[in-house]
Each structure stands twice: as C-alpha cells, then as structure tokens.
C-alpha cells in the first residue's frame, strides 16, 4: 500500500501467537488496511481507547484477559462500545459462542482463518462502522449547535444539562423505560434547538412580543423537530422537541394538544423546564425559591396548564434530595464550560415566569 493512499480502515489484531498475528497483519496490510497488532488483552484495550479503530479481531484464548474479557470491557466503555469486534476462535462448542455473544461480540471467525472469509467480514463490518461514525457525527453537530445557543446566554448557562438531569431523575421515579430516559437526556439538550432560526432581535427584545414576533418565536418547536428529524436515533426525541410547549387545556402550541395527547416524555421535560426557569437568575429578578416556584406551578396546574401528577412527583423528588440540586453539581454539556460566552436570554422560558404580580403565559 502506498504511503500516500488512505487506508481502507484501521484494524486491531490481538493474538498472543506471533505467527498467527503476523499472518493476519500481512493479509490485511496487502489489501489496504492499517493494522495495529498486539499480543494481549490489556494492550488491545489500550489501542482501542487511544486509536480510531474501525474493527477489532481478537483471539479468544489469550493469557490473562481472554478475548471474551476484552470484548466485554470494550463494549462497556462509551468510547469503544460501537467498535465492531470479531472473536477468532478454535473453540467449537455452542457454549463458547453463547459466551461470546453475551460479551458483545459482533461476529466470529473460526481457526484456521480463511483469507476470503476474513476479507469479506472485515469489509462488511468496516462499512457498518463508517455508517455508525457518520450518525455519531451528525448527532454531535446537533448537540454542539444546541450547546452553542445556550452558551451565548449567561443567564441560562447549564440550563440544558440541568433539564437533562432533572428529567431523567423524574423519569426514573415514574418507572419509564431506558429508551425514554435516553430520550429525556437528549431532549434536555436539544429541546430549544429551533431557536437558531429565531431572529436575535426577537430573542433579545426586553418587552412584550407583537403578534408577528410571537409567531416567529412559537415556530421554534416545529423548526427544532425538523432539524432533528433526519436522525433516526432521535425519533423518540422529536415529540419532546415539538410538544414541550403544549398545555393540558389545549392552549399551548404548536398543535394545541390536550391532556394525554401530549406525550409523557414531553410533559416530564416541560415540568422541569418551568421549575428551572423559575429557580434561576434572570436579568430582571433573582432566582425564586423552590417553595415559591412550586407554588406557581401548582397555581398553573389549577389553571389547567400542566400535569398535576408530574408536578407533585417532581416536588417530592426535589424535597427528598439531601441539600437539593445545586448549580455546582451540573455537568457541562459537550465540554462547554459554564460562563464561557456571553449572549442572549432564554425568552421562551422567561415568558413562563412571575412578573409585576402576574404570571406570564408560556409561549
């Protein structure tokens, strides 16, 4: 392979038998792949974490950490769990295959390894890894866009991360599925991503919005859902993005859904979104106490706006946590440090807050 030619993929080969390792390395290199060859499990895990590996070929029988051990450890690490792993084995028992599957192996190759089968498996799995990388890159762009919008606002820094944590905590209390919890975590970050299309003069306007400006602001839920719609992995997040401003009595937007027509995940995020808005500082007032925030939430439940059961459960959850939730416990989203950039207010959330003795309506 010419040094100027881009490799077809980065392949890790782990085998304590040097002759077997050399044979695999030679077959792969001559067909355009870059190979990282190691002799044991710890080295294999180190390479998986340090290099951009497209596929790992790991011998099952190695001293110390077996191929099963390496596979299981790699699949438990967020950075390597999506890397395809092929276990190479001379073991023919069904129990061994089952153990490999349980460890997370994506495929198997039997010894002696046939060149044609090896290259076909490698080509197929590297192609799948590239598709996965493209999906992850698209998701990263979406999360980064959402984080960059938030990072511009010194009054809402950490808002998305708090929403994610609060939503997941409330979802766990309600016994929601793991899929729903993942959707809540993602939804907390990207729920207002559609605000990227709202003019800054509208987002930054200190006074009430006129009819046209309100229409522009309310469009952010539909725009946000449209931005994330191409990502199949976000299909359960779309209802949160589109409907987190609906109300129980049908006076919300964009589709005027009522009661149980609003998906539970959207209602969960909506509940904690309002609470967070009320209990954080804004340019025109200091953060309200938790007690005052829940008093406002309960008043709005009586008005027919929010899900009273969720408000009650969230209040219990909040009161059960020692010391409550604090700003210091928040984890920055995608590495954006809090306070890293100045910017604009979260007007959609501000519209839900107490002002001059009356409650503002949630846009």
C-alpha positions as CSV (number, residue, x, y, z in Angstrom):
1,X,0.0,0.0,0.0
2,X,1.4,3.4,-1.0
3,X,2.1,5.7,1.9
4,X,0.0,8.4,0.1
5,X,-3.0,6.1,-0.1
6,X,-5.6,6.5,2.6
7,X,-6.1,3.1,4.4
8,X,-9.5,1.3,3.9
9,X,-9.7,1.1,7.7
10,X,-7.9,0.8,11.0
11,X,-7.9,-2.8,12.2
12,X,-6.7,-4.0,15.6
13,X,-5.4,-7.6,15.7
14,X,-4.9,-9.1,19.2
15,X,-3.3,-12.6,19.4
16,X,-0.6,-14.0,21.7
17,X,0.6,-16.3,18.9
18,X,3.0,-14.3,16.9
19,X,2.8,-16.4,13.7
20,X,-1.0,-16.1,13.7
21,X,-0.7,-12.4,14.4
22,X,1.8,-11.9,11.6
23,X,-0.3,-13.8,9.1
24,X,-3.5,-11.7,9.8
25,X,-1.4,-8.5,9.7
26,X,0.1,-9.4,6.3
27,X,-3.3,-10.3,4.7
28,X,-4.9,-7.1,5.9
29,X,-2.0,-4.8,5.0
30,X,-1.7,-6.2,1.5
31,X,-5.4,-5.3,0.9
32,X,-5.1,-1.7,2.0
33,X,-5.8,-1.8,5.8
34,X,-3.8,-0.2,8.5
35,X,-3.1,-2.7,11.2
36,X,-2.3,-2.4,14.9
37,X,-1.0,-5.7,16.2
38,X,-0.8,-6.6,19.9
39,X,-0.1,-9.7,21.9
40,X,-2.5,-9.5,24.8
41,X,-5.8,-8.1,26.2
42,X,-4.5,-5.1,28.1
43,X,-2.6,-3.9,25.0
44,X,-5.8,-4.4,22.9
45,X,-7.9,-2.3,25.2
46,X,-5.2,0.4,25.3
47,X,-5.2,0.6,21.5
48,X,-9.0,0.6,21.3
49,X,-9.1,3.7,23.5
50,X,-6.1,5.5,22.0
51,X,-6.6,5.0,18.3
52,X,-9.5,5.4,15.9
53,X,-10.2,1.7,15.4
54,X,-12.8,0.6,12.8
55,X,-12.7,-3.1,13.7
56,X,-11.0,-5.4,16.2
57,X,-10.0,-9.0,15.5
58,X,-9.4,-10.6,18.9
59,X,-8.3,-14.2,19.6
60,X,-10.4,-15.8,22.3
61,X,-7.7,-17.8,24.0
62,X,-5.0,-15.4,25.4
63,X,-3.2,-15.5,28.7
64,X,-4.6,-13.2,31.4
65,X,-7.5,-11.3,29.8
66,X,-9.2,-13.6,27.3
67,X,-10.9,-12.4,24.1
68,X,-14.2,-12.6,26.0
69,X,-12.9,-10.3,28.7
70,X,-11.5,-7.8,26.2
71,X,-14.8,-7.8,24.3
72,X,-16.9,-7.3,27.4
73,X,-14.7,-4.5,28.7
74,X,-14.7,-2.7,25.3
75,X,-18.5,-2.9,25.0
76,X,-18.9,-1.3,28.4
77,X,-16.8,1.7,27.6
78,X,-18.8,4.6,25.9
79,X,-15.8,5.4,23.6
80,X,-15.4,1.8,22.3
81,X,-18.8,0.2,22.6
82,X,-19.7,0.8,19.0
83,X,-16.5,-0.6,17.6
84,X,-17.2,-4.0,15.9
85,X,-15.4,-6.9,17.5
86,X,-14.8,-10.2,15.8
87,X,-13.7,-13.1,18.0
88,X,-11.3,-15.5,16.5
89,X,-11.7,-19.0,18.0
90,X,-10.8,-22.6,17.6
91,X,-13.4,-23.5,20.2
92,X,-16.3,-25.3,18.6
93,X,-18.8,-25.6,21.5
94,X,-22.1,-23.8,21.4
95,X,-21.4,-22.6,25.0
96,X,-18.4,-20.7,23.7
97,X,-20.4,-19.0,21.0
98,X,-23.0,-18.0,23.6
99,X,-20.4,-16.6,25.9
100,X,-19.0,-14.5,23.0
101,X,-22.5,-13.2,22.1
102,X,-23.1,-12.3,25.8
103,X,-19.8,-10.5,25.9
104,X,-21.0,-8.4,23.0
105,X,-19.1,-9.9,20.0
106,X,-20.4,-8.7,16.6
107,X,-19.1,-11.8,14.7
108,X,-16.9,-14.8,14.8
109,X,-14.1,-16.3,12.7
110,X,-13.1,-19.9,13.1
111,X,-9.5,-21.1,13.0
112,X,-7.8,-21.7,10.7
113,X,-8.8,-18.3,9.3
114,X,-9.6,-18.3,5.5
115,X,-8.4,-15.3,3.7
116,X,-11.6,-14.8,1.6
117,X,-13.8,-15.0,4.6
118,X,-11.6,-12.7,6.7
119,X,-11.6,-10.0,4.0
120,X,-15.3,-10.3,3.4
121,X,-16.1,-9.9,7.1
122,X,-13.7,-7.1,7.5
123,X,-15.0,-5.1,4.6
124,X,-18.6,-5.5,5.7
125,X,-18.0,-4.5,9.3
126,X,-15.8,-1.6,8.5
127,X,-18.5,-0.3,6.2
128,X,-21.0,-0.6,9.1
129,X,-18.6,1.2,11.4
130,X,-18.3,4.1,8.9
131,X,-22.1,4.4,8.8
132,X,-22.1,4.5,12.6
133,X,-19.4,7.2,12.7
134,X,-21.5,9.3,10.3
135,X,-24.5,9.0,12.5
136,X,-22.5,9.9,15.6
137,X,-21.0,12.9,13.7
138,X,-24.5,14.1,12.8
139,X,-25.7,13.8,16.4
140,X,-22.6,15.6,17.6
141,X,-23.3,18.5,15.3
142,X,-26.9,18.8,16.6
143,X,-25.7,18.7,20.3
144,X,-23.0,21.2,19.6
145,X,-25.4,23.5,17.9
146,X,-27.8,23.3,20.9
147,X,-24.9,23.9,23.3
148,X,-23.6,26.9,21.4
149,X,-27.1,28.5,21.5
150,X,-27.1,28.1,25.3
151,X,-23.5,29.2,25.7
152,X,-24.4,32.6,24.4
153,X,-26.6,33.3,27.4
154,X,-25.0,33.9,30.8
155,X,-28.4,33.7,32.5
156,X,-29.2,30.2,31.2
157,X,-25.8,28.6,31.4
158,X,-26.2,25.0,32.5
159,X,-30.0,25.1,31.8
160,X,-29.9,22.2,29.2
161,X,-27.8,20.0,31.4
162,X,-30.0,20.6,34.4
163,X,-33.1,19.8,32.4
164,X,-31.5,16.6,31.3
165,X,-30.6,15.5,34.8
166,X,-33.9,16.6,36.3
167,X,-35.9,14.9,33.5
168,X,-34.0,11.6,33.8
169,X,-34.4,11.7,37.6
170,X,-38.2,12.3,37.3
171,X,-38.4,9.7,34.6
172,X,-36.7,7.1,36.8
173,X,-39.1,7.9,39.6
174,X,-42.0,7.3,37.3
175,X,-40.5,4.0,36.1
176,X,-40.0,5.0,32.5
177,X,-38.1,2.7,30.1
178,X,-34.5,3.0,29.4
179,X,-35.3,4.3,25.9
180,X,-37.5,7.0,27.4
181,X,-34.7,8.0,29.8
182,X,-32.3,8.3,26.9
183,X,-34.8,10.5,25.0
184,X,-35.2,12.7,28.1
185,X,-31.4,13.1,28.4
186,X,-31.2,14.1,24.7
187,X,-34.3,16.2,24.8
188,X,-33.0,18.2,27.7
189,X,-30.1,19.3,25.5
190,X,-31.8,19.9,22.2
191,X,-35.4,20.9,23.1
192,X,-34.9,24.5,22.1
193,X,-32.6,24.0,19.2
194,X,-35.2,25.5,16.8
195,X,-34.4,28.9,18.4
196,X,-31.4,29.0,16.0
197,X,-33.9,30.2,13.4
198,X,-35.5,32.9,15.6
199,X,-34.0,36.4,14.9
200,X,-31.9,37.8,17.7
201,X,-33.9,41.0,17.8
202,X,-36.9,38.8,18.8
203,X,-34.9,36.7,21.3
204,X,-33.3,39.8,22.9
205,X,-36.4,42.0,22.9
206,X,-36.9,43.3,26.5
207,X,-40.6,44.0,26.2
208,X,-43.7,42.0,25.1
209,X,-43.7,40.4,21.6
210,X,-46.1,41.6,19.0
211,X,-48.2,39.1,17.0
212,X,-45.6,38.5,14.3
213,X,-42.8,38.1,16.8
214,X,-44.8,35.7,18.8
215,X,-45.4,33.6,15.7
216,X,-41.7,33.6,14.9
217,X,-40.9,32.5,18.5
218,X,-43.5,29.8,18.6
219,X,-42.2,28.3,15.3
220,X,-39.0,27.2,17.2
221,X,-40.7,23.9,18.2
222,X,-41.6,22.9,14.7
223,X,-38.2,24.0,13.3
224,X,-36.4,22.1,16.0
225,X,-38.2,18.9,15.2
226,X,-37.4,19.4,11.6
227,X,-33.7,19.9,12.3
228,X,-33.5,16.6,14.2
229,X,-35.9,14.6,12.1
230,X,-33.2,13.1,9.7
231,X,-31.6,11.4,12.7
232,X,-33.3,8.1,13.2
233,X,-31.8,7.8,16.6
234,X,-33.8,10.9,17.6
235,X,-37.2,9.6,16.6
236,X,-38.3,9.4,20.3
237,X,-36.8,12.8,21.0
238,X,-38.9,14.6,18.3
239,X,-42.2,14.6,20.4
240,X,-40.3,16.3,23.2
241,X,-38.9,19.0,20.9
242,X,-42.2,19.6,19.1
243,X,-44.6,19.4,22.1
244,X,-42.8,20.6,25.2
245,X,-44.8,23.9,25.0
246,X,-48.3,22.3,24.8
247,X,-50.7,22.7,27.7
248,X,-53.2,20.3,29.3
249,X,-56.2,22.6,28.4
250,X,-55.1,22.8,24.7
251,X,-54.0,26.4,24.8
252,X,-50.3,25.6,24.1
253,X,-48.5,25.2,20.8
254,X,-47.9,24.2,18.1
255,X,-50.7,21.6,17.7
256,X,-53.0,22.5,20.7
257,X,-52.8,19.0,22.1
258,X,-54.8,18.3,25.3
259,X,-54.1,16.2,28.3
260,X,-52.8,12.7,27.4
261,X,-52.5,13.7,23.8
262,X,-49.2,15.3,25.0
263,X,-46.6,12.5,25.2
264,X,-45.5,11.7,28.7
265,X,-41.8,12.5,28.0
266,X,-42.8,16.0,26.7
267,X,-44.8,16.6,29.9
268,X,-41.9,15.4,32.1
269,X,-39.4,17.8,30.4
270,X,-42.0,20.6,30.4
271,X,-42.4,20.3,34.2
272,X,-38.7,20.5,35.0
273,X,-38.2,23.2,32.3
274,X,-40.6,25.6,34.1
275,X,-39.1,24.8,37.5
276,X,-35.6,25.5,36.3
277,X,-36.7,28.8,34.7
278,X,-38.3,29.9,38.0
279,X,-35.3,29.0,40.2
280,X,-32.5,30.6,38.2
281,X,-31.5,34.2,37.9
282,X,-32.9,36.4,35.2
283,X,-31.8,39.9,34.1
284,X,-34.8,41.5,35.8
285,X,-35.0,39.4,39.0
286,X,-33.1,37.0,41.2
287,X,-34.0,33.3,41.3
288,X,-37.1,32.4,43.2
289,X,-37.0,29.9,46.0
290,X,-38.0,26.3,45.3
291,X,-41.1,26.7,47.5
292,X,-42.2,29.8,45.6
293,X,-41.6,28.0,42.2
294,X,-43.7,25.1,43.2
295,X,-46.5,27.4,44.5
296,X,-46.5,29.0,41.0
297,X,-46.5,25.5,39.3
298,X,-49.5,24.4,41.5
299,X,-51.4,27.6,40.6
300,X,-50.8,26.9,36.9
301,X,-52.0,23.3,37.4
302,X,-55.2,24.7,38.7
303,X,-55.4,26.9,35.7
304,X,-55.4,23.8,33.6
305,X,-51.9,24.2,32.1
306,X,-49.7,21.4,33.5
307,X,-49.8,17.8,34.6
308,X,-50.5,18.0,38.4
309,X,-49.3,14.4,39.0
310,X,-45.9,15.2,37.5
311,X,-45.6,18.5,39.4
312,X,-46.4,16.6,42.7
313,X,-43.9,13.8,41.9
314,X,-41.2,16.3,41.0
315,X,-41.8,18.3,44.2
316,X,-41.4,15.1,46.2
317,X,-38.3,14.2,44.4
318,X,-36.8,17.6,44.8
319,X,-37.6,17.6,48.6
320,X,-36.1,14.1,49.1
321,X,-32.7,15.0,47.8
322,X,-30.3,16.0,50.6
323,X,-29.4,19.6,50.1
324,X,-31.4,19.7,46.8
325,X,-29.9,20.3,43.4
326,X,-27.3,23.0,43.1
327,X,-25.6,24.7,40.2
328,X,-22.2,23.2,41.3
329,X,-23.4,19.7,40.6
330,X,-24.2,20.4,36.9
331,X,-22.1,18.7,34.3
332,X,-21.1,20.9,31.3
333,X,-22.7,19.6,28.0
334,X,-20.2,18.5,25.3
335,X,-17.4,20.2,27.2
336,X,-18.7,23.8,27.0
337,X,-17.6,25.3,30.3
338,X,-20.2,27.3,32.1
339,X,-19.8,31.1,31.8
340,X,-17.6,30.6,28.6
341,X,-19.6,33.0,26.5
342,X,-21.9,36.0,26.8
343,X,-25.2,36.1,25.0
344,X,-28.9,36.2,24.9
345,X,-31.7,35.4,27.2
346,X,-33.9,32.3,27.1
347,X,-37.0,34.3,26.3
348,X,-39.3,31.2,25.8
349,X,-38.6,30.2,29.4
350,X,-38.7,33.7,30.8
351,X,-42.3,34.0,29.4
352,X,-43.3,31.4,31.9
353,X,-42.2,33.5,35.0
354,X,-43.7,35.7,37.5
355,X,-43.6,39.4,36.6
356,X,-45.2,42.6,38.1
357,X,-47.5,40.5,40.2
358,X,-49.0,38.3,37.4
359,X,-48.0,35.1,35.7
360,X,-46.7,35.4,32.2
361,X,-48.1,32.9,29.8
362,X,-45.8,30.2,28.4
363,X,-45.1,30.9,24.8
